[in-house]
């Protein structure tokens, strides 16, 4: 099976010291997450990446299947952050912000983030980020950081159930984008921001305000089966969503957000 992703072009494009410098690219795999865990378990280097042209068992949040056809960026990064478990939220938010900033820079489109991990363009989902972690002793010491992005994917090749809500960079811009460039820009942003994980105040709420897909909107969250309605008030320094509810502000660390009404203008 022919490999479409060019590791050589990727290395020439990449401007990092660590992230992406070790790269394993495959034409097809079940999930890059599984390959990345195997590599990490064999003492693979932090910042090493696994990239596939296509995945047959791509994974999203909550164990959902993630359609991963040819033409997308399906990338997993080896990480050993060694941070408290409750700082995992700031890592996920940082990943999403870095991906949104990279996509915006490469395409000129206004990429936005819907808490906690969806990347949107024009209100449609173009990709997402995912952390697969294995905590130990109360700390997050090993994790695989994954990025999935519909780059040169024609809308009509996606599952029919997704076509009404999905976006692709090809459809949004009308042009082909080099996946090697998109991957490089994301990894450069990730390496630049990596020290923020250990910062007392990483500045995430301010950055989130720039990329929030639904600022001030009335939303519904589903938290372990509990439906909670309120106004999106942004995030805190640990990446938790702040929801203004009738009973007062609530701090949401996990769950999903569903838009009910946009913010009043």
C-alpha positions in Angstrom: 0.0 0.0 0.0 1.5 3.3 -1.1 2.2 5.9 1.6 0.8 9.3 0.7 2.3 11.3 3.7 5.9 12.3 3.0 8.1 12.0 6.1 10.9 13.7 4.2 8.8 16.7 3.3 7.4 16.8 6.8 10.9 17.0 8.3 12.0 19.7 5.9 8.9 21.7 6.9 9.1 21.2 10.6 10.6 23.9 12.8 10.8 22.2 16.2 13.6 20.8 18.3 11.7 17.8 19.7 8.1 17.3 18.7 7.8 15.4 15.4 11.5 14.9 15.0 10.9 11.1 15.5 8.2 10.1 13.1 6.6 6.9 12.1 4.2 7.2 9.1 2.0 4.3 7.8 -0.5 4.1 5.0 -3.2 2.4 7.1 -3.7 1.3 10.6 -6.5 0.6 13.0 -5.7 3.5 15.2 -2.5 5.7 15.5 -3.2 5.7 19.3 -2.5 2.0 19.5 0.7 2.3 17.5 1.8 5.2 19.7 1.3 3.3 22.9 3.4 0.4 21.6 6.1 2.8 20.8 5.9 4.7 24.1 6.0 1.4 25.9 9.2 0.5 24.0 10.8 3.7 25.4 9.8 5.8 22.4 10.9 9.5 22.6 8.6 12.2 24.0 7.4 14.2 21.0 7.6 11.2 18.6 4.6 11.1 16.3 2.6 8.4 14.5 0.8 9.5 11.4 -1.5 7.5 9.2 -3.0 8.2 5.8 -6.1 6.5 7.0 -7.5 4.7 10.1 -9.9 1.8 10.1 -10.8 2.1 13.8 -10.2 5.7 14.6 -11.4 6.7 18.1 -13.1 9.9 19.4 -14.2 10.9 22.9 -16.3 8.5 25.0 -15.2 5.5 22.9 -17.0 6.8 19.7 -15.8 5.8 16.3 -14.0 8.5 14.3 -14.2 8.4 10.5 -10.6 8.7 9.3 -10.6 8.4 5.5 -7.6 9.2 3.2 -7.0 12.9 2.9 -7.2 13.6 6.6 -4.5 14.2 9.2 -4.6 11.4 11.8 -1.7 12.0 14.2 -0.8 10.8 17.7 2.0 12.3 19.8 4.0 10.4 22.5 4.0 12.4 25.8 5.3 12.1 29.3 3.9 15.3 30.9 4.3 14.2 34.6 1.6 16.6 35.9 -1.2 16.2 38.5 -4.2 14.3 37.1 -6.5 17.2 37.5 -4.2 19.2 35.2 -5.3 17.0 32.3 -7.9 19.6 31.4 -5.4 22.3 30.8 -3.5 19.9 28.5 -6.6 19.1 26.4 -7.5 22.8 26.1 -3.9 23.7 25.1 -4.0 21.0 22.4 -7.3 22.3 21.0 -6.1 25.9 21.1 -2.9 25.0 19.3 -4.7 23.1 16.6 -7.2 25.9 16.1 -4.4 28.5 15.8 -2.5 26.3 13.4 -5.5 25.7 11.2 -6.4 29.4 11.1 -2.8 30.3 10.1 -2.6 27.7 7.4 -6.0 28.2 5.8 -7.0 31.8 6.6 -10.2 30.4 8.0 -11.4 31.3 11.5 -11.1 28.0 13.3 -12.8 27.8 16.7 -13.0 25.4 19.6 -16.2 24.1 21.2 -15.4 22.9 24.7 -13.8 20.5 25.4 -12.2 19.3 22.2 -14.1 20.0 19.0 -12.5 22.1 16.3 -15.1 24.0 14.2 -15.1 26.1 11.1 -18.3 28.0 10.1 -20.0 26.2 13.0 -19.3 22.7 11.6 -16.9 20.2 13.0 -13.6 19.9 11.1 -11.7 17.9 13.7 -10.9 17.3 17.3 -8.2 16.4 19.9 -8.1 13.5 22.3 -5.9 12.6 25.3 -5.5 8.8 26.0 -3.8 8.8 29.4 -2.6 6.2 31.9 -2.2 7.9 35.3 0.0 6.5 37.9 0.2 7.5 41.6 -2.1 10.5 41.2 -0.1 11.9 38.3 -0.5 11.9 34.6 2.9 10.5 33.5 2.2 8.9 30.2 -0.3 9.9 27.5 -0.9 9.8 23.8 -2.1 13.2 22.4 -4.1 12.7 19.2 -5.2 15.2 16.5 -7.8 14.3 13.9 -8.5 16.8 11.1 -10.5 16.6 7.9 -8.0 18.2 5.6 -8.4 17.1 1.9 -11.4 15.1 2.6 -14.4 15.5 0.2 -17.6 15.9 2.2 -19.3 13.2 0.1 -16.8 10.6 1.3 -17.7 11.0 4.9 -20.5 8.9 6.5 -23.9 10.2 5.4 -24.9 10.9 9.1 -21.9 13.3 9.4 -22.2 15.3 6.2 -24.7 17.9 7.6 -22.5 18.8 10.5 -19.0 18.2 9.3 -16.5 20.6 7.6 -13.3 19.9 5.8 -10.5 22.3 4.9 -10.9 21.3 1.3 -14.6 22.2 1.3 -14.1 25.4 3.2 -11.3 26.8 1.1 -11.7 25.1 -2.2 -8.1 24.1 -2.4 -5.8 21.2 -1.4 -3.6 21.6 1.6 -0.3 19.8 2.3 -0.9 17.6 5.3 2.8 17.7 6.1 2.5 21.5 6.6 -0.7 21.3 8.7 1.0 18.6 11.0 4.1 20.7 11.3 2.3 23.9 12.3 0.3 22.0 15.0 3.5 20.4 16.5 5.3 23.7 16.5 2.5 25.3 18.5 2.4 22.3 20.9 6.2 22.5 21.5 6.0 26.2 22.0 3.3 25.9 24.6 4.5 22.8 26.4 6.1 24.8 29.3 2.6 26.3 30.0 1.6 22.9 31.6 3.8 23.7 34.6 3.1 27.4 34.8 1.2 28.7 37.8 -1.1 30.8 35.5 -0.9 29.4 31.9 -3.2 32.2 30.5 -5.7 29.7 29.1 -8.9 31.8 29.8 -7.6 34.7 27.7 -6.6 32.5 24.8 -9.8 30.6 25.0 -11.7 33.9 24.6 -10.2 34.4 21.2 -11.1 30.9 19.9 -14.3 30.1 21.8 -16.9 28.9 19.2 -19.9 29.8 21.3 -19.0 32.7 23.8 -21.8 33.7 26.1 -24.2 31.2 24.5 -26.9 29.3 26.4 -25.9 25.7 26.4 -26.9 22.3 27.8 -24.3 20.0 29.3 -24.6 16.3 30.0 -22.6 15.4 33.1 -22.7 11.7 34.0 -26.4 11.6 33.0 -27.3 15.0 34.6 -28.6 17.7 32.3 -27.5 21.1 33.3 -28.4 24.3 31.4 -26.6 27.6 31.7 -24.6 30.3 30.0 -21.1 29.6 28.7 -18.8 31.9 30.7 -15.5 30.6 29.3 -12.9 28.4 31.1 -10.7 28.6 34.1 -6.9 28.2 34.3 -7.3 24.4 34.5 -9.4 24.1 31.4 -12.7 23.6 33.2 -15.9 25.1 31.7 -17.6 27.8 33.8 -21.3 27.6 33.4 -23.6 30.3 34.8 -26.7 28.5 35.9 -29.9 29.6 37.8 -28.4 28.1 40.9 -25.1 30.0 40.5 -21.8 29.3 38.7 -20.8 25.7 38.1 -17.4 24.3 37.2 -17.6 21.6 34.6 -14.6 19.3 34.2 -16.0 16.7 31.9 -19.1 16.2 29.7 -20.4 17.6 26.5 -21.8 21.0 25.4 -24.9 21.4 23.2 -25.8 24.8 21.9 -29.3 26.0 22.8 -29.1 29.7 21.9 -26.3 31.9 20.7 -25.3 34.9 22.9 -27.6 37.9 22.6 -26.0 40.6 20.5 
